[in-house]
């Protein structure tokens, strides 16, 4: 567990989560997706270049941390088109199908142990939950059975910038009416999520990289938050 400072739960009003690699095991999902892709394209080999589209789409995004030149939603497809000389409609169809729709059927099985219980405790204690991902996340949360007070992605028109620029985190804090120091950001990549939190002057944690069957980050978080014996705010009469 990597953190900017020791977390004082008495001061935390909002917990913000990254999604990919933070709420579920990416490597486990990617194995399932690899088999699904191979099964599909084994019988449709004339479409095999679709796999290059997926590769270039991810790779070109990874090359541009902090991108903020405007219209990120469109630019991410244009980068892929320039790299592989693919048509934009084809790129959008392939990416939407294989990255934003099909994987969702596997997410429940790939969700880290303890995530649902931790979300439940946050809800019970009336701590707000935010989501900030570089990719669209609403459908992913539904697939994992998780609820949040606000869900933001880097491609949203109001954000339009990739991590580690902190605009997404600051936007969530503003919308929920709290100072960044009263938020906790949980991510899985120090160079992106950690740096994003530092630029926002926000406390953060980076999940431990452990095998799925030994992953205990959220179990440990449950124990830690329980030790503070936080009380839910009293209801107004």
N, C-alpha and C positions, 0 to 999 in steps of 0.2 A: 504494500500500500504506500503510494507516494502522496504527499500532501504539501501544500504551501505552508500551512500553519496547523497547529493542533486545533481540531474542530471544537468550538464551544457551542454545544447544541442549544444552550439557553438563548443564544443570539440568532439562531437560524430560523428563518420564517419560510424559506423556499428552498426546495431541493430540485436542481436541474440536472437532467440526465442526457448524455449522448446516447445513441442507440446502437449502432453497429459495433460489435466488440465490447460493448458496455452492458447491454441488457441481454445479449445472447452471444453464443460462441460462434464466431464467424467461420472458423475452420471446419466446424461440424456442419454448418449450413452449406459451405462450399463443396464439401464432399458429396452431400446429397444432390446438390445442383449439378456437379460434374457428371454423376451417373445419369441424371435426368437429361442433360444435354447430349451425352453420348448415345443414349437410347433413342432420342428424337432424331438426331442427325445421321445415325447409322442407316435409317430407312429413308432419309432425305438428304443424301450427300451433296446434291446440287446447291443446298443452302448452307454448306459448311462455313462459308465466309462470315456467317452471322456471329460465329465465335470470335472472329477477329474484331468485329464491331464491339462486342462486349469488352474485349481486352483493351482496345484503344480508348473506349469511352472512359473506363476506370483509370487507365494509365495517364491520359491527358489531363484528367482532373487532378491526379496526384502530383503532377508536375507544376501545378499552379496554386500552391498554398497562399492564402491571403488575396486571391484575385478579386479585384473590385473595379474593373474597367467599365462595368455597366452591362445589364441584360444577361446575367449569368445563366438564366434558364435557357436562352437561345444559344449562348456562346458554347456551352458544354457539348451541344450536338455539332456545332460548326467545327470545333477542334477535332472531333472524331472524323467528320467528313473530309477535312483537309488532310488528315493523316492517312486515311485509307481510300480516299476517292469513292466514298459511299454516298448515296443520295440521302438527304435529310429525312424524307418520309420513311425510308427503310430503317435508318438508324433509330428513329423515334419508336417505330413499331417493335423492333427487336429489343431495345432497352426497356421499354414499357412492359413487354411481355416477360422477359427473362430476368429483369432486375427488380421491377416494381410490383409485379403481380404473382408470377409463378412461385417464387421463393416463400411467399407468405404461408403456404400450406405446411411448410416445415418449421416455421418459427416457434411454435409452441413446444416442439420437441427439443429445440436448441436453446430455449430460454434458460439462463443461468439459474441454478438452485438458489432459492431464497429471494428472488426478485419480487415475485407476487406478494410474499409475506411482508417484505419491506415496504412496498407500495401501500399495502393495507394498513400498516402501522402509521405511515405518514398521513394517510387519509384520516385515520382514527384520531390522530393528534392535531388534526386540522392544519397541518403544514401543507402549503401549496406545492404542487408538482409541476415542473416545467420540462419540456423536451426541446433540446437544440441539437439537430443533426445536419450534416452537410447534404444529406439526401432526404427525400420525402419520407415522412415517418408515420403519418396518420394511419394508414392501412396496416403497417407493421405492428403498431400498438394494439390495434383491434385483434390482429392474429394472435398476439401474445396474451390477450385478455387484460390489458393494462389501461388505466385511465389517467389522464393528466388535465391540469387546469388550462394549460396553453401548450400548443405544439408548433414549433417553428423550424423551418429548414432554411439552409443558406440560399436556396433558389427562390424563396418567397420574395415578392416584389419589395416588401418592406425591409428586407435584409440585403439581398443581392450582393453578397460577398462571402468568400470561403473562409473557414478558419485558417489561421489563428486570429484573424481580425475579430475583435470582441463585440461587434455590432449585435449579433444574435443574442448574446447573454445580456447585454445592456438593454436591449429591446424587451426581453422577458421581464427583467427587473422593473423597468418602467411601467409595463402593462399591468404588473401585479402590485404596483405601488410600494415597492420596497427598495432600499439601498442595496447596491451590489454586495456590500459587506455582510448583509443579512441573508445572502444566498449561498448555497453550497453547490458546486458543479462537480459532477461525477463523470469521468470519461475513461478512455482506455489508452490514449496516446499522449505522452508527455509533450512531444514536440508540437502537437496541435491543440489538444484539449487543455493541457497544462498551461501552455503559452497563452491560449485564448483567455483562460481564467486570470492569469497574471496581468494581462493587458486590461482586463475589466476590473482589477483590484478586488477579485472575488476568491474566497476560500475554495479549494478544490481537492479532490481525491482521484487517484488513478488506480483502477482495479488491478489486483494481482493477476499475473499471467500464470494460471495453473490449469492442469488437465480438468476437463469437465466434471469428472467424478470426484475430484478433490477441491473443486472451486468452493471457497467458503467466505468470499468477500462479503456477501450480503447477510450471511448468517452472523458474521462478526459484527457487521453494522447494526444488526438487530440487538445484539447483546450490548453494544456500546450505547445505543440510544436508550435502551432500557435502564442502563446504569444511571443515566441522568434523571430518570423519573420525571420526564417532562409531563406537564399537565396540559390537557387541552383547554383552550380558552373557554371561560364560562359563557353560556349563552345569554344574550341580552334579553331582559324581560320587557 
